[in-house]
Amino acid sequence: MEKRNKWTRKLIILILTISCCNNGVFAQQDFLSQQKQYARVKTAVAEKEQSIAENLRKNELSIDNVHVLIVAYKAEKQLEIYAKKKTETTYKLIAVYDICASSGELGPKRRQGDRQVPEGFYKIDRFNPASSFYLSLGINYPNQSDRKKSNASNLGGDIFIHGSCVTIGCLPMTDDKIKEIYFYAILARNNGQNNIPVYIFPFRMTDNNFQIYKKQYSQNQEHIDFWTNLKSGYDKFIIEKKSLNETVDKAGNYQF
């Protein structure tokens, strides 16, 4: 009897363990269902699911097997979506969107109220399905580099990729396009990608462009030094098409 009870207890523990693990997986995979409880996300899925599924298939990807990476260029006012399969390491460009408004100038954001769009290497840290700007994806500004590079007491925050086509320091899209971008991000999160990279560059940092902007900003050595650091990350990503494993040194410079 004691032996039977022992094996019964072991079986119950095994069943509970499997149940807990599965619940964890289901909770991760159910992020899309959670988001669809919000009217705007539900609308976005209804309107965009078919076209996004077709675009993914065209790129040998699928709704249930995709991770994404976002790249934005301030001067060109463009935002790009790169994607890959979950088990792959190399991304491919699958969509390009126009950023429909801008504020500030080229150069990093260093304080609250400067109207600047950040520049650097970030991640999506929030999904806001009931945003004042239709739908929005939060960016983890200020990051470690921003904090070390700024002497301001208040660096600001609440930087988003969002709809409504208005901005003070964010990356605004039309409501129609944010539906697609937000949906891509939901799919990636639903597929287990907890860290979605967002790389924001002042301009497309080709060698030729960099020389042009170095001349244009020759009186601002601080910008040039910072952009030189960003360009090392830009070059690495453009060549390898892999997410960057960046760290930050004591001066706030990125290392790759």
Secondary structure, DSSP 4 states (H G I P E B T S, - for coil): -HHHHHHHHHHHHHHHHHHHHHHHHHHHHTHHHHHTTSHHHHHHHHHHHHHHHHHHHHTT-BTTB-EEEEEEETTTTEEEEEEE-TT----EEEEEEE-----S-SS---STTS-PPP-EEEEEEEEEEEETTEEEEEE--S-HHHHHH---S-----EEEESTT--SSSEE--HHHHHHHHHHHHHHHHTT----EEEEESS---HHHHHHHHHHTTT-HHHHHHHHHHHHHHHHHHHH-S----EE-TTS-EE-
